[in-house]
């Protein structure tokens, strides 16, 4: 059963994010970080496996890959058929 908060948003609503918002947040763009902070407090955040691979492919070395994998672990990842 879903629990509604005062805002009317259900805690278990899932929002699937695009690569662009993740990259913008990682680059420190304030609006992207504020947006993610706002929606993550009331929703479950998810990405597609394509988005995950786009982030991973953009890594330039093992340190970036480790950081990216840690970052991506906070999201549900949906497989695309």
For each residue, the residues with C-beta under 8 A, 3 or more apart:
1:
2: 10 11 12
3: 10 11 12
4: 8 9 10
5: 8 9 10 11 42
6:
7: 42
8: 4 5
9: 4 5 13 42 43
10: 2 3 4 5 13
11: 2 3 5 42 43 44
12: 2 3 43 44
13: 9 10 42 43 44
14: 43 44 45 46 76
15: 39 43 44 45 46
16: 46 47 48 78
17: 21 22 36 45 46 47 51 75
18: 21 22 51
19: 22 23 47 51 54 55
20: 23 24
21: 17 18 24 25 32 35 36
22: 17 18 19 25 26 47 51 55 71
23: 19 20 26 27 55 58
24: 20 21 27 29 31 32
25: 21 22 28 29 32 33 35 36
26: 22 23 71
27: 23 24 32
28: 25 33
29: 24 25 32 33
30: 33 34
31: 24 34 35
32: 21 24 25 27 29 35 36
33: 25 28 29 30 36 37
34: 30 31 37 38
35: 21 25 31 32 38 39
36: 17 21 25 32 33 39 40 45
37: 33 34 40 41
38: 34 35 41 42
39: 15 35 36 42 43 45
40: 36 37 43 45
41: 37 38
42: 5 7 9 11 13 38 39
43: 9 11 12 13 14 15 39 40
44: 11 12 13 14 15 76
45: 14 15 17 36 39 40 74 75 76
46: 14 15 16 17 75 76 77 78
47: 16 17 19 22 51 52 72 75 76 77 78
48: 16 51 52 77 78 79 80
49: 52 53 77 78 79 80
50: 53 54 80
51: 17 18 19 22 47 48 54 55
52: 47 48 49 55 56 72 75 77
53: 49 50 56 57
54: 19 50 51 57 58
55: 19 22 23 51 52 58 59 68 71 72
56: 52 53 59 65 68 69 72
57: 53 54
58: 23 54 55 64 68
59: 55 56 64 65 68
60: 64
61: 64 65
62: 65 66
63: 66 67
64: 58 59 60 61 67 68
65: 56 59 61 62 68 69
66: 62 63 69 70
67: 63 64 70 71
68: 55 56 58 59 64 65 71 72
69: 56 65 66 72 73
70: 66 67 73
71: 22 26 55 67 68 74
72: 47 52 55 56 68 69 75 77
73: 69 70
74: 45 71
75: 17 45 46 47 52 72
76: 14 44 45 46 47
77: 46 47 48 49 52 72
78: 16 46 47 48 49
79: 48 49
80: 48 49 50
81:
